[in-house]
Amino acid sequence: GLKGLPNSLIEAVKQRQEKERELEPEAVKKRHRANALKALPGLFDLVYLHFRSNRRNKCDFEKLVDMLAQHRGNSNGWRPAVSQTNEKKQLIREQLQMLLKIVPEFCQVSGSRINPGSEVFSVKLNGIDISATRSRLFV
């Protein structure tokens, strides 16, 4: 056991272990954010292609989240890391919020006039340099 070891050493080890346990949630959050940021270019592509192919520039925010959650991946390798649907949808919501902050000239969210209480996600498909906008998502 620990007999023969100085109490100060034992106490120092206990304090270090406690400090490491306190930092774990922060490290998990940091890793989660880094992974979410890495996935943004692929998510950007999916959002862009979804709106481009449907020839629309607006969609109910939750419908967009549902569509993205059902997507299994694409040639760019974008794939939500979480398998459970609710967690996957939450991750997608977080990533869409990141897109809104990083490339506000491409996308925005506003309140729905048709369905009060819900939000509309809209994109600007024309008049912006999509390649330059997308390149800002790489970290």
N, C-alpha and C positions, 0 to 999 in steps of 0.2 A: 503494500500500500504506500501510503504517503508518510509513514513514520520515518523520522530522520530528516525530512525535508524542512527547511525553515518556513515558519508560518508566513513570513513576508512573501516568499516565493509562491506559496500556495494561494495566497490572497491576490497576488499580481496576476496569476494565471486565471483565477476566477473572474477578476475584473476585465481582463482581455476577452474572455469568452462572452461575458455579458455585453460588452461593447460590440462584439461581432454579431451577436443576436439582434441587437438594436439596429444595426446597419443592414441586415438582410432584407427587410421590406423595401428599403431605399434602393438597394442593388437590384431587386426584382423589378421595381418601377422603372429604373434606368434601362434595364435590359428590354423590358416591354416596350418602352418608348423608342429605343433604338431599332427594334424589330419592326415596329409600326412605321417608322420613318423609311426604313429600307424598302418596305412594300409600296410606298406611295407612287413611284413611277408606274408600276403595273396597275395600281388602282386608277391612276389618272387615265391610263390607256383604256381601261374598261369603261370608265365613266364617259370619256370622250367618244368612244366607239358606240356606246349605247345611245347617246343622244344623236350622234351623227347618223347612225343607221335608222333611227326612228324619225329622223327629220324634225326633231323637236328640240327646244332648248329649256323646257321646264318639266319637272316631274315631282310628284309628292315625295317628300324626303323619306318617309318610311317605306314606300313602294320601291324606291331606289335601293334602300338598305336590304329589303327582302330579295330583290333581284340579284344584288351582289352576293348575298349570303348563299344563294342557291348555286352560284357559279362555282365550278370545281377547279378552276385554274385555266390558264391559257398558255399560249406559246411563250409569253414573257416570264412564265413561272410564278405569276401572282397566285397565291393560294393562302387563304386565312390559316393561321397556325392552330386555330382552336376548332375542335370538332363539334362541340355542343352548340346548338343553334343560337340560344340566347347570348352566350359568350361571344360567338362569332359576330352576331349582329351588333353587340356592344363595341367590339373591336372595330368593326366597319364604321360605326358612328364616330368613334374617336378618330379614325383615319380620315373620314370626310371632314371632320372639324379641323384637322391639320391642313388638309387641302385648302379649306376656306381661309385659313390664316396665312399660308405660304404663297398661294396663287389667287388672291382675291380678284385679280383682273380676269380670271378664267371662270370662277364659280362664286355663287352667293346663295344665301338662304333668306327667304322672306316669309311672312305670314300668308296663309292662303285666304283669298277673298271668298272662294267657293266653299271651303270647309274650315270655318273658324276653329282655331286651336291647333290646326296642323300646319306644317311648314312645307314650303315649296323650294326645291333645290333647282337652281337654274345655272346654265353655262353659257358662255359666250363662244360661239363656234367660228365666227367670222370677225375679222378686224384685229386679231391678235396673232402673234407669232407662236404657234402651238409648240414648235420644237424648242424655242428659247424658254417658253413658259415651263415646259416639261423638264428641261435641263436643270432648272432651279430646285427640283425635287431630289436631286442626288446629293447625298451627304457623304 
